[in-house]
Amino acid sequence: MGISDGRNLLQKIAFQIGDKFFRFAINPDNMVQSRPHRTTAIKTKSRIVIEDFQDDVPTITISGTTGFNPTGVESDRGINKIKELKAYIKAYAEMGGNGNKSSEDFYFLDFTNHEYYVIHLSSEGITITQDVNSPLTHRYDIKFVIIREASEPSEDDVVSPEIGNRFPSLPNGTVPSGSGSGSSGSGVGSGAKDSNGNTGDGTKTNDPYDPTSGNSNVYDSGSLNNNSAVNPQAPSPTSYRYGMTGLGYAIGYYARDGRVS
């Protein structure tokens, strides 16, 4: 009969890669789900110190047999089903390599227990065995790494709309003459806030740093008045010159004795 919840109608476990499915004719005989925890217990003289880094890599292992001919259909014969399973797993394994992940997600669909995961083959992979006591059947053992719930988006599809550093640690400097940012003498991005919420005029706010809160002539809008584009998150002129000088020496633009080569 295979894995069942004992109450509802038994449904078969299946794999899905893209639009291709593999459906088991017989559900696995055994299914083990492991969720280790990244915890280290350090024993000192006076107490036990726990370092907890939350969940480790969860795994799921299934094992069972394809039977002899459980449904009476030719494609579900044990020998045909095990060949289909091996070809399915091999095709997925060949989608990745060279350190790159597979081009398609591998879904584990447990319709009986209503658990659906995106998985990947573990280093143990798949094992196929035959036994003399049951020469017409094949047994399989497959271990997978659980990447995420099937309902969760891929990391490639998760984006952060935040651009730049909302809490810059560099102070606001003064705009050097001839920079094209006007004659206000304000710092880089006048009105910008530091990580403590302080602005150039001494006021303080609890709002996070807004990159657009500085000089209104930023980016392309400054070109209309013949002003240079201003980066509202640029470092102070002193920090900039110091960094450029160091870079010049590092790439050999300046000679080591301080003269320009």
Stockholm file with secondary structure:
# STOCKHOLM 1.0

chainA/1-261         MGISDGRNLLQKIAFQIGDKFFRFAINPDNMVQSRPHRTTAIKTKSRIVIEDFQDDVPTITISGTTGFNPTGVESDRGINKIKELKAYIKAYAEMGGNGNKSSEDFYFLDFTNHEYYVIHLSSEGITITQDVNSPLTHRYDIKFVIIREASEPSEDDVVSPEIGNRFPSLPNGTVPSGSGSGSSGSGVGSGAKDSNGNTGDGTKTNDPYDPTSGNSNVYDSGSLNNNSAVNPQAPSPTSYRYGMTGLGYAIGYYARDGRVS
#=GR chainA/1-261 SS CCSCCSSSCCCCCEEEETTEEEECSSCCSEEEEECCEEEEEEECSSCEEEEEEEECCCEEEEEEECCSCSSSCGGGSHHHHHHHHHHHHHHHHTTCBTTBCCSSCEEEEETTTTEEEEEEEEEEEEEEEEETTEEEEEEEEEEEEEEEETTSCCGGGCCCCCCSCSSCCSCCCBCCTTSSSCSSCCBTTTTCCCTTSBCTTSCBCSSCCCTTSSCSSCGGGGGGGTCCCCCTTCCCHHHHHHHHHHHHHHTTSBCTTSSBC
#=GC SS_cons         CCSCCSSSCCCCCEEEETTEEEECSSCCSEEEEECCEEEEEEECSSCEEEEEEEECCCEEEEEEECCSCSSSCGGGSHHHHHHHHHHHHHHHHTTCBTTBCCSSCEEEEETTTTEEEEEEEEEEEEEEEEETTEEEEEEEEEEEEEEEETTSCCGGGCCCCCCSCSSCCSCCCBCCTTSSSCSSCCBTTTTCCCTTSBCTTSCBCSSCCCTTSSCSSCGGGGGGGTCCCCCTTCCCHHHHHHHHHHHHHHTTSBCTTSSBC
//
